[in-house]
Amino acid sequence: MGREGRRSPPSSRFLAKTQFAYCAFFLMITCCRATPVQERKVYIAYMGNRPNSQASLPALHFGLLHRIIGSAKVASDSLIYSYHRTFNGFAARLTEAEHQKLSAYEGVVSVFPNKIAKLHTTRSWDFIRYPKNASKSTRRQQSNLIIGVLDTGIWPESPSFDDSGYGPPPKKWKGSCQSSSNFTCNNKIIGARYYNIPSPRDSEGHGSHTASTAAGNFVTPANLYGIANGTARGGVPAARIAVYKICWAYGCSYVDIMKAFDDACSDGIDMVSLSVGGSPLEYFRDPIAIGAFHCMKKGILTSNSAGNSGPFPGSVSNNSPWSLTVAANTIDRKLTTNVMLGNGEIYNGSSLNTFVPNKPMYPLIYGDNAILALSLQKHCRYCYSGSLDRNLVQGKIVLCAKGDREAPLQAGAVGSVMPGFQDVAGLFPIPASQLPVQDIGQVLTYINRNSYPTAVISKTSEYVDSSSSPHVVFFSSRGPNPITSDILKPDLTAPGLNILAAWSEGTTLSGQTGDKRIVPYNIISGTSMSCPHVSGAAAYVKSFHPTWSPAAIKSALMTTGTSRSLSVKDNADAEFAYGSGQIDPARAADPGLVYDARESDYVKLLCGQGYTTKQLRLVTGDQIACSTKTNGTVWDLNYPSFALSSSTSGNSVTQVFHRTVTNVGKPVCSYRATVNAPSGLKVQVVPDALNFKSVGEKQEFVVTVTAALGNSTISGSLTWSTSDGGHMVRSPIVAFVRD
């Protein structure tokens, strides 16, 4: 439809070499082959805490593998990684028999197969009431913070990562920069490691986007071809970034995730930001939960994305109680791409269309009327690849019954119109707009009634609409927690829809075939985008309170989040969509009270969840013992939210929760409990008033919840408030029937 200013795309040779390299690795670690060596599959052997002995763990891992396999050469060829800096374990290629033998070996917590996990702005920080001057107020403290971003790498030339005005890295930094012929670090990007392919450079865009959202510099102006223009910034713009490249287009290998955690949490970072996840797994067969546990032991919080498998219940991933799980919500910036028909009718659609039309109208055709061959007739209306007749489609806008993003371009179309969700603005290699289903019907009627139908697709425009925001986006994964049902997940929510942030110039705008647009900033959506918002917010809190534990920082963010949205789009899923609410970083820096927890608290929970003394001694490296006296219940973990469930509906369930709060506000202060409980929910708090005489003082209380459960979730809240309203510490209470 029109031309835009564009830069030269990455060379085909570079992209081809990159594509070949990561595809070759993917095939190597996932495929089974005919010969004995080729029958080996990749497994991770997790052996718990890093021992205090001076023995070389890599040598011990090789020795164990040698004993299991029986051949030094095969053991050497089979060993992929030795995990020895933060925790103990290794990754290796094993036969099924060797896998079984290793699983039974003394000192091994678990052995599980390698899998591939998935990769789960200018206005978003303003929307959550986190002004620019708040970010600037602690530059000195922020510059001592290091956020470890585990993702697709980084594009170091982006203005978001310029190191002008930065001093040398903090003295605590122990990491390294694995520079290559096309990559060097600076005083903003102080560390970079890669796994598989020898460069931390981002060729996908995702890693640059998440890193700049968490800790990117102030950049003005930043926009996508004029769309979403403003100042791009991270949550802690002065913080340093350490990059761990674990992902490529195909996804993120478990063995690489484990190795990145092993490195990152020994390098001196303060925070892990990981916008990646897979299927929910038992905690010590989940590489992310394992890595986050050992980082927590070192005082490092892991911020995780909840996943993009919503709105289905129980779809939330990254459910460990020691990490922070983030859902995605909207902001008040709306994007619209209008479609005008030849009869003057205008339909408002969604997409990110950067193209400006250079004609007033273009011919319009329905995919069903562009049949390439009778055998493909059923595919044409969906615009499937190879089904459209180029002679009939070329130079026209094609109406599709489904959203194939590349096929219309391949057939020579100059635009496409298709049905689609109105929340998410998708990227296409040609002008495109996604319309509501009813509008698609109107467009089809127009085509059928006119001998020469025409249309034009406008460039995307934006407007502000605060009437329905924030609400949780449909794709954001929902609870209940599929691993431990009575720990509420997700924990909270943050902006994750149509977020502008830095992008890699080693790929194109959409990454799709035929797209030649190279951009420094891009707009994308997902819980991958909400996660680094919380990573930045958590680092902001830590800049004020460097000695706080991961649990205390997590509590501060959860108990100061904005309460439940009134949007009808959220009501059906309630706290299973948004947890404790949307983050409010400015308030979280001064939460008043925190629900703190340490390793010992999580170990008590794990004892109560059925983990054995033997397993947990390996995991912790301590001589702990699970017993009826030490086993903790899920309801007694000092968590900032309350959840109880029943396996059957139509009955009443009662649960008692023991909690402890620590005063981090004024030395002398009093709090009173306020309960919000709808019909069917009874909540008793004893005592209902807490009086503190010093900072750091702890007070215990007991909450008894009785719920008359039908078929729906019942939710309320407990808020501890000071009389002057200076502090309000809110926790959701959720009762539900589990499947």
Disulfide bonds with the S-S distance in Angstrom:
Cys177-Cys185 2.05
Cys247-Cys252 1.96
Cys265-Cys295 1.56
Cys383-Cys400 1.98
Cys607-Cys626 2.01
